[in-house]
Amino acid sequence: SDLVAGIKLDEGSQVICIARAHDGDALVLSTGEALKITPVMDYPEKGRGTGGVRCAKLRVNEPVLTQAIVAPPGDVLAIVAKAPVELPTPARRDGATTPTEGAVTLGLARPRIIT
């Protein structure tokens, strides 16, 4: 076959983010009800055809990951939530998410200096 394997997914799994990451970036994950921030350099590189890298340990009854963002240094992480959100400290690459009060949506903004 002329096909190239990219990543093996279990049945019912789906990709939620594809991004090029660099040292210094952070991977920000959300379940919609919990957050996790981890430096990209904490994740091992993988070759083609692997099952990927475990990014978070979901708690019992926690929903699936719904958002992932690669945040470069200098960008502003925007978190839209119904209640104030305390950012979790950087976690182990395969560590658990930190619950938030209410729904969470992620975004990035590159700050601009207006003169």
N, C-alpha and C positions, 0 to 999 in steps of 0.2 A: 504494500500500500504506500501511497505518497503522502499519507497524513503524518503529522508530527504531534506527539503527545505533549500537552502543555501541563495539565494537572489532572490527577484522577479524583473524581468526585463520587461520593457515595450517592446512591439513588435518593432523590429528594433534596439533595444539597444544591446550593446555588452560589454563584460568585456575587459578592456585594460591592467589591471595589477592586479596581486594577489601577495601580499607580507606580511610577518609578520613584524609588526612595534612595536617599543618600545618607551617609553618616551625618549625624547632627539633627536629622529629622525625627519626629515622633509619630508613632502610630496611635491614633485615637479611635477607640471602639465604643459603640453604643448598642445596647439592647432596646433602647427606647425608654428604659427604666433604670439603667445603670451605665456607668462609664469606666473606661480603663485607658490609661496613657502609659506607653512604653517606648523608650528610645529604640529606633530602628536597628541600631547596631547590636542590640541584645538578641536579635533574631538571627539564626544561622542561615547561610545561603544554601539553597537547594538546587539540584540539577533538574533537568527535564524529566517528566513522567513520574514525579514523586507525588505523594499525597498532601504536599504543602506543609505548613508549620502550624502547630497549635498556638493560637494567639490568646486564648482566654479559657479559663475554666468556668463554665456557667454553673450557677447555683441550682439546687433542686427547684423545679417549677419555674426557673427563669426562662424567658423566651429566647429565641435565637438572636444572633447578632443581626442588627438591621442596618447599621451604618459603620463605615470605616473611612478614615481620612488620614492621609499622610501629610503632616504639618511641618513645613520647613521652618528653621529658625527665623525669627523676624516677622512671620505671619501671625495674625491674631486669630485665635480659636474662638469662634462665636458659638455659644451654647444657648439655645432658646428653650426655656423651661417655664413651667407654671410657678415654680418656687425657686428661691436662690439655690445655686448648686456650688458646693465646695469641691474644687478640683481635687481628684485623688492624687496622692504622691505617685511618682513613677513605680510601676509594679513589675514583678517578674513577668517575663514574656508569656508564660503559661499560667499566670496567676489569675485570681478571681477578679471580677468586676466590682466596682463600688456602687451600691444602690443610691439612687437619687429619689427625692420626693416629687413624684409626678413625671410626666412625659418629657423627653429630651430630644432635641434635634440639633445636629452638628452642622457647622459651616466654617469656612475660612475667609479671611479678608487680609489683603496685603495693605498695610498702613501706607497712607500717602501724606506727604507734607504739603500743605497748601499755604502759599505765601501771598 
